[in-house]
Amino acid sequence: MQSGTSITESTLLALFTIVSLSLACWLARQPAKTSVGITLGVLLGLVLIYTTSALVAFLANVLPFGQIDFWLSNLVAKF
Protein backbone atom coordinates (compact mmCIF):
# COMPACT_ATOMS: atom_id res chain seq x y z
CA MET A 1 0.00 0.00 0.00
CA GLN A 2 1.33 3.43 -0.92
CA SER A 3 0.68 6.71 0.82
CA GLY A 4 0.19 10.10 -0.79
CA THR A 5 3.43 11.66 0.49
CA SER A 6 6.94 10.70 -0.45
CA ILE A 7 9.82 10.05 1.89
CA THR A 8 11.56 13.22 0.71
CA GLU A 9 8.49 15.33 1.44
CA SER A 10 8.08 13.78 4.90
CA THR A 11 11.76 14.35 5.65
CA LEU A 12 11.53 18.01 4.65
CA LEU A 13 8.44 18.48 6.81
CA ALA A 14 10.14 16.85 9.80
CA LEU A 15 13.29 18.95 9.34
CA PHE A 16 11.36 22.21 9.05
CA THR A 17 9.18 21.29 12.04
CA ILE A 18 12.24 20.64 14.21
CA VAL A 19 13.79 23.96 13.15
CA SER A 20 10.51 25.79 13.79
CA LEU A 21 10.09 24.30 17.24
CA SER A 22 13.73 25.03 18.11
CA LEU A 23 13.36 28.68 17.13
CA ALA A 24 10.09 28.94 19.05
CA CYS A 25 11.67 27.46 22.18
CA TRP A 26 14.63 29.82 21.86
CA LEU A 27 12.34 32.85 21.50
CA ALA A 28 10.19 31.74 24.43
CA ARG A 29 13.23 31.89 26.72
CA GLN A 30 14.30 35.44 25.76
CA PRO A 31 11.78 37.84 27.43
CA ALA A 32 11.91 38.60 31.15
CA LYS A 33 8.22 37.78 31.73
CA THR A 34 7.20 34.15 31.33
CA SER A 35 3.78 34.89 29.87
CA VAL A 36 5.27 37.08 27.14
CA GLY A 37 7.83 34.41 26.29
CA ILE A 38 5.23 31.67 26.07
CA THR A 39 2.97 33.82 23.87
CA LEU A 40 5.82 34.79 21.53
CA GLY A 41 7.09 31.22 21.34
CA VAL A 42 3.67 29.78 20.53
CA LEU A 43 2.95 32.44 17.90
CA LEU A 44 6.35 32.03 16.24
CA GLY A 45 6.03 28.24 16.29
CA LEU A 46 2.60 28.31 14.68
CA VAL A 47 3.63 30.82 12.02
CA LEU A 48 6.79 28.92 11.13
CA ILE A 49 5.11 25.51 11.01
CA TYR A 50 2.29 26.80 8.78
CA THR A 51 4.76 28.66 6.56
CA THR A 52 7.10 25.72 6.15
CA SER A 53 4.29 23.26 5.48
CA ALA A 54 3.00 25.60 2.77
CA LEU A 55 6.55 25.82 1.36
CA VAL A 56 6.87 22.02 1.25
CA ALA A 57 3.44 21.72 -0.36
CA PHE A 58 4.51 24.24 -3.01
CA LEU A 59 7.79 22.39 -3.58
CA ALA A 60 5.84 19.13 -3.95
CA ASN A 61 4.09 20.68 -6.95
CA VAL A 62 7.35 21.98 -8.44
CA LEU A 63 9.89 19.25 -7.65
CA PRO A 64 9.47 15.60 -8.62
CA PHE A 65 9.63 14.14 -5.08
CA GLY A 66 8.65 10.69 -6.36
CA GLN A 67 11.56 10.72 -8.81
CA ILE A 68 13.93 11.94 -6.10
CA ASP A 69 12.80 9.03 -3.88
CA PHE A 70 13.44 6.63 -6.77
CA TRP A 71 16.96 8.00 -7.28
CA LEU A 72 17.72 7.86 -3.55
CA SER A 73 16.46 4.27 -3.25
CA ASN A 74 18.60 3.22 -6.22
CA LEU A 75 21.63 4.98 -4.68
CA VAL A 76 21.08 3.29 -1.31
CA ALA A 77 20.56 -0.11 -2.97
CA LYS A 78 24.02 0.13 -4.57
CA PHE A 79 25.69 0.33 -1.16
N, C-alpha and C positions, 0 to 999 in steps of 0.2 A: 504494500500500500504506500502511495506517495502522498506527501503533504504539499500544500500550496507554496511554501517558502523554501528557498534553497539554503544550503549550509552556509554559503557566503553571506547571504542576507541576514541569517540568524546571528552569525558571528559579528557582523557590523552592528546590528542592534544591541547585542550584548556589550560590545566594546564601548559604544556611545552611551549606553545606560550606566556603565561603571564610571566613565568619565563624568557624566552628568551628576551622578550621586556623590562622587568625590568632590566636585566643585561645590555642590550644595552643602555638604558637610563642612568644608573649609569655610565657606561664607557664613554658616550658622555659628561658627566659633569666634568670628571677628568682633561683633558689637559687644559693648559692655553690658547691655541688658539682655537677659536670656530670651524674653518674649520677642524682642526685635530680631535677634539672631535666628530663632526658630521660624519666624514669619518669613524673613529673607531667604533662609535656606530652603523652605518648602516652595516658595514662589520660584526661586531660581531652578530648583530641581524639576518642577512641573514644566516650566518654560523650556528648559533644555531637553527634557525627555520628549516633549511633543515636537519640538523643532527637529531633533535628530531622527525621530521616527518618520517625520515627513520627508526629511532629506533622504533617508534610506528608501522610502517608498518611491520617491522621484528617481533615485538611482536605479531602482529595480526596473523602471520603465525605460531607462536609457541604456544601462549596461546589461549584457547577456549573462546574468548570474548563473543560469543553468549551464551555459557553455563554460564559464569559469569553474564551476564545480566539476564538470567533466574533465577539464584540463588538470585540475588539482588531483582528482582521483587517479588519473593516468600517471601523473608524476609520482604520487605516493606509491602506486602499485609497482613502479620500477625499482623502488628501494626495498 
